[in-house]
Amino acid sequence: MFPGGGGQADMQQLLQQAQKMQQDLAAAQQELAETPVEGSAGGGLVKATVTGAGELQGLVIDPKAVDPEDTETLADLVLAAVRDANAAAQQLQQEKLGPLAQGLGGGGMPGLPF
């Protein structure tokens, strides 16, 4: 059934390891959802805060960035700040989830949902 002929005990150990990895992954995802990450644009005129999972949580716009005659530049700064924050969140995701994905053999184990 399994290489090495260990049978039931090997399968049980394998399932326990898979369950622990799944719990570790869930804990890491929860930690990401609670970790704020900041990005900025325009030399700090616009700052965006997202969670490590990429959910936008806050946006701070310095009054100096607001020009009623040029709302396009402000919109560009907001987009750039959010993108910067999301890039930082993706980096954090790689740091937190990358080792877990490697522990799962990259693509997970056949038949398991991760």
C-alpha positions in Angstrom: 0.0 0.0 0.0 2.7 2.5 1.0 6.4 2.3 0.2 8.4 0.8 3.1 5.5 -1.4 4.2 4.7 0.7 7.4 1.0 0.5 6.7 -1.5 2.0 9.1 1.0 3.6 11.5 2.7 5.5 8.7 -0.7 6.7 7.3 -1.8 7.9 10.7 1.5 9.8 11.2 1.1 11.3 7.7 -2.4 12.4 8.5 -1.3 14.0 11.8 1.4 15.9 10.0 -1.0 17.1 7.4 -3.5 18.2 10.0 -0.7 20.1 11.9 0.4 21.8 8.7 -3.2 22.8 8.0 -3.6 24.2 11.5 -0.3 26.1 11.1 -1.5 27.5 7.7 -4.8 28.6 9.3 -2.9 30.3 12.2 -0.6 32.1 9.7 -3.6 33.3 7.6 -5.3 34.6 10.8 -2.1 36.4 11.8 -2.0 38.0 8.3 -5.6 39.1 8.5 -4.7 41.0 11.8 -1.4 42.5 10.7 -1.5 46.1 9.4 0.8 46.9 6.5 1.4 50.5 5.3 2.2 51.8 1.8 2.7 55.4 0.7 3.0 57.6 -2.4 4.0 61.2 -3.1 6.7 61.2 -0.5 4.2 60.3 2.2 1.4 62.6 1.1 -0.9 59.6 0.8 -0.7 56.6 3.1 -2.7 53.4 2.8 -3.0 50.7 5.4 -4.0 47.2 4.4 -4.1 43.9 6.4 -1.5 41.3 5.5 -4.3 39.6 3.7 -4.7 42.7 1.4 -7.9 44.3 2.9 -7.8 48.1 2.8 -8.2 49.4 6.3 -7.3 53.0 6.2 -6.3 55.9 4.0 -4.6 59.1 5.1 -4.4 62.1 2.7 -2.2 65.1 3.6 -4.1 68.3 2.8 -1.1 69.4 0.7 -2.1 66.6 -1.8 -5.5 68.0 -2.4 -5.8 70.4 -5.3 -9.4 70.9 -6.4 -8.1 71.7 -9.9 -6.2 68.4 -10.2 -8.1 65.6 -8.7 -6.5 63.1 -11.2 -3.1 63.5 -9.5 -4.7 62.8 -6.1 -6.4 59.7 -7.5 -3.1 58.5 -8.9 -1.4 59.0 -5.5 -4.2 57.0 -3.8 -3.9 54.2 -6.3 -0.1 54.2 -5.9 -0.3 54.1 -2.1 -2.8 51.2 -2.1 -0.6 49.3 -4.6 2.4 49.9 -2.4 0.6 48.7 0.6 -0.7 45.6 -1.2 2.9 44.8 -2.5 4.1 45.0 1.1 1.2 42.7 2.1 2.1 40.2 -0.6 5.7 40.2 0.7 4.4 39.5 4.2 2.3 36.7 2.8 5.3 35.1 1.2 7.3 35.3 4.4 4.5 33.8 6.5 2.9 31.3 4.1 5.9 30.4 1.9 7.6 28.0 4.4 4.2 26.4 5.0 3.6 25.8 1.3 7.1 24.3 1.0 6.2 22.0 3.9 3.2 20.8 1.9 5.4 19.9 -1.0 4.6 23.0 -3.0 1.2 22.0 -4.3 -0.1 20.2 -1.3 -0.7 16.6 -0.9 -2.9 14.7 -3.3 -6.5 14.5 -2.0 -6.1 17.1 0.7 -7.7 20.6 0.2 -4.6 22.8 0.5 
